[in-house]
């Protein structure tokens, strides 16, 4: 956070009687800075939630953020799960403004005399998101005026597919999981190989985490492809 933004937030909090929690985060590596910074931010938010006994945290992600995220995922050739983009909720963290544009938020602030400031770091083109926002996305829209609607359509279709997949697993997981205990889960190969890699990922995050009381960390697309290959080449039925 720049000194300008830090001062603005402190002054705003003081004038409006809002409790402010501020923590400095040291990020030594410049490699994948945005990803590391995001991860550390959520660590701090979750720490505040747990230590303060709060039920929810609301973030200010808006529709422009969503469009930029889906644009980058599409550019990277990500799977359909990634095309869901920014989730409406992540545990106790909620994002209630994903359907509201930045212009709508700014206009509301101006109309109601709420102080507004632009983050100076948004001008730093070394950050991929800033470059996408200021250069790549406007060029894409100029070349294809339907860019935003097409991205949001992919986003909506991905959400619907995710919901259908979750419903399918809810109805069929007892046929897939033969038995389990605290140390292992036996899964029917013949049921499992009917699903595509993305669906297998969802199954693991939904059920394996819960049944083994663990947390599977985010893995690469290549690892899931190898795992799928392993299952298909298995010589046993489970």
C-alpha positions in Angstrom: 0.0 0.0 0.0 1.4 3.4 -1.0 1.9 6.1 1.7 -0.9 8.2 -0.1 -3.4 5.3 0.2 -2.3 4.5 3.7 -2.9 8.1 4.9 -6.3 8.2 3.1 -7.5 5.1 4.8 -6.3 6.2 8.2 -8.0 9.6 7.8 -11.2 8.1 6.5 -11.3 5.6 9.4 -10.7 8.3 12.0 -13.3 10.7 10.6 -16.0 8.0 10.4 -15.2 6.2 13.6 -14.2 3.0 11.9 -11.8 0.6 13.5 -8.7 0.1 11.3 -6.4 -2.9 11.3 -3.1 -2.4 9.5 -0.3 -4.9 8.9 2.8 -4.6 6.8 3.5 -7.6 4.6 7.1 -8.3 3.5 7.3 -9.9 0.0 10.9 -10.5 -0.8 10.5 -12.3 -4.1 9.4 -10.3 -7.2 8.6 -13.5 -9.0 4.8 -14.0 -9.2 4.4 -10.9 -6.9 0.7 -10.5 -7.4 -0.1 -14.2 -6.6 2.1 -14.1 -3.4 0.6 -10.8 -2.3 -2.9 -12.1 -2.8 -2.2 -15.2 -0.8 -0.6 -13.2 2.1 -3.5 -10.8 2.1 -6.0 -13.6 2.7 -3.8 -15.1 5.4 -4.0 -11.7 7.2 -7.8 -11.5 6.7 -8.4 -15.0 8.0 -6.2 -14.2 11.0 -8.3 -11.2 11.8 -11.5 -13.2 11.4 -10.3 -16.0 13.7 -8.7 -13.7 16.3 -11.6 -11.3 16.4 -14.3 -13.9 16.4 -15.9 -12.3 13.3 -18.4 -14.3 11.1 -17.6 -12.7 7.8 -15.2 -10.4 5.9 -16.4 -8.4 2.9 -14.0 -7.5 0.1 -14.6 -4.7 -2.5 -14.0 -6.9 -5.7 -16.3 -5.6 -8.4 -17.4 -6.5 -11.9 -14.4 -5.0 -13.6 -12.1 -7.2 -11.5 -14.2 -10.2 -12.5 -13.9 -9.4 -16.2 -10.2 -8.8 -16.0 -9.7 -12.2 -14.2 -11.7 -14.1 -16.7 -9.9 -12.4 -19.6 -6.5 -13.5 -18.1 -7.8 -17.0 -17.5 -9.0 -17.2 -21.1 -5.7 -15.9 -22.3 -3.9 -18.6 -20.3 -6.0 -21.3 -21.8 -7.3 -22.3 -18.3 -9.9 -25.0 -17.7 -13.6 -24.2 -17.2 -13.3 -24.3 -13.5 -10.9 -21.4 -13.6 -13.3 -19.5 -15.9 -15.7 -19.2 -13.0 -13.3 -16.4 -12.0 -13.5 -14.7 -8.7 -15.8 -16.6 -6.4 -18.7 -14.9 -4.5 -17.4 -16.5 -1.3 -14.3 -18.2 0.0 -15.1 -19.6 3.4 -15.9 -16.6 5.6 -14.8 -14.1 2.9 -17.6 -12.7 0.9 -17.5 -10.5 -2.2 -21.0 -8.9 -2.5 -20.2 -6.4 -5.3 -19.1 -8.7 -8.1 -22.1 -7.7 -10.2 -21.4 -3.9 -9.8 -19.1 -2.0 -12.1 -16.4 0.3 -10.8 -18.1 3.2 -12.6 -21.3 2.5 -10.6 -19.4 2.5 -7.4 -17.5 5.7 -8.2 -20.7 7.5 -9.3 -22.4 6.4 -6.1 -19.5 7.8 -4.0 -19.5 11.1 -5.9 -23.3 11.4 -5.6 -23.3 10.8 -1.9 -20.2 12.9 -1.2 -18.1 9.9 -0.2 -14.4 10.6 -0.5 -12.8 8.7 -3.4 -9.1 8.0 -4.3 -7.4 6.0 -7.0 -4.7 3.6 -6.0 -1.4 5.0 -7.6 -0.1 1.4 -8.0 -2.8 0.9 -10.6 -0.5 2.8 -13.0 2.3 0.3 -12.6 2.3 -1.6 -15.8 4.8 -4.2 -14.5 1.8 -5.8 -12.8 -0.1 -8.1 -15.3 -3.5 -7.1 -14.1 -2.8 -3.4 -14.6 -1.4 -4.0 -18.1 -4.5 -6.1 -19.0 -6.8 -3.4 -17.6 -5.1 -0.5 -19.3 -3.9 -2.0 -22.6 -4.9 -5.6 -23.5 -8.6 -5.5 -22.6 -9.3 -2.2 -24.3 -7.6 -3.4 -27.4 -9.6 -6.6 -27.4 -12.8 -4.6 -26.9 -11.9 -2.3 -29.7 -11.3 -5.3 -32.0 -14.4 -7.1 -30.8 -17.1 -5.1 -29.0 -18.6 -8.3 -27.8 -15.5 -9.2 -25.7 -17.0 -8.5 -22.3 -20.4 -10.2 -23.0 -18.6 -13.2 -24.4 -16.3 -13.5 -21.3 -19.3 -13.1 -18.9 -21.2 -15.8 -20.9 -18.3 -18.2 -20.4 -18.2 -17.2 -16.7 -22.0 -17.9 -16.3 -21.8 -21.2 -18.2 -18.9 -22.3 -16.0 -20.9 -21.6 -12.8 -23.8 -23.6 -14.1 -21.6 -26.5 -15.0 -20.0 -26.4 -11.6 -23.4 -26.5 -9.9 -24.5 -29.4 -12.1 -21.2 -31.3 -11.4 -21.7 -30.8 -7.6 -25.3 -32.0 -7.8 -24.2 -35.0 -9.8 -21.6 -36.0 -7.2 -24.0 -35.4 -4.4 -26.4 -37.9 -6.0 -23.7 -40.5 -6.9 -20.8 -40.2 -4.5 -21.8 -43.3 -2.6 -21.5 -45.3 -5.9 -18.0 -43.8 -6.4 -16.6 -44.2 -2.9 -16.7 -47.9 -2.0 -15.5 -47.4 1.6 -13.2 -45.2 3.6 -11.6 -44.7 7.0 -9.4 -42.0 8.5 -6.4 -43.1 6.5 -7.6 -44.1 3.1 -10.5 -43.9 0.6 -11.3 -46.7 -1.8 -12.8 -45.4 -5.0 -14.4 -47.3 -7.9 -12.2 -46.8 -11.0 -15.0 -47.7 -13.3 -17.2 -45.0 -12.0 -14.4 -42.5 -11.7 -13.1 -42.7 -15.3 -16.4 -41.5 -16.6 -15.5 -38.0 -15.4 -13.2 -35.4 -17.0 -10.2 -34.0 -15.2 -11.9 -30.9 -14.1 -14.8 -32.9 -12.5 -12.3 -35.1 -10.7 -10.7 -32.0 -9.3 -14.1 -30.9 -7.9 -14.7 -34.3 -6.5 -11.4 -34.3 -4.6 -11.9 -30.8 -3.2 -15.5 -31.6 -2.1 -15.1 -35.1 -0.7 -11.5 -36.2 -0.2 -10.8 -33.1 1.9 -13.9 -33.7 4.0 -13.6 -37.5 4.5 -9.8 -37.4 5.3 -10.1 -34.2 7.3 -7.4 -32.6 5.3 -6.9 -29.8 2.8 -5.7 -30.6 -0.7 -3.7 -27.6 -1.9 -4.1 -26.1 -5.3 -2.3 -28.2 -7.9 -1.1 -27.6 -11.4 -3.0 -28.7 -14.5 -0.2 -31.0 -15.4 -0.4 -32.8 -12.0 -4.1 -33.5 -12.5 -3.5 -34.8 -16.0 -0.9 -37.2 -14.6 -3.3 -38.3 -11.9 -6.0 -38.9 -14.4 -3.6 -41.0 -16.5 -2.6 -43.0 -13.4 -6.3 -43.8 -12.7 -7.0 -44.8 -16.3 -3.9 -47.1 -16.5 -4.5 -48.7 -13.1 -4.7 -52.5 -13.4 -7.2 -52.9 -10.5 -10.8 -51.9 -10.3 -10.4 -49.7 -7.3 
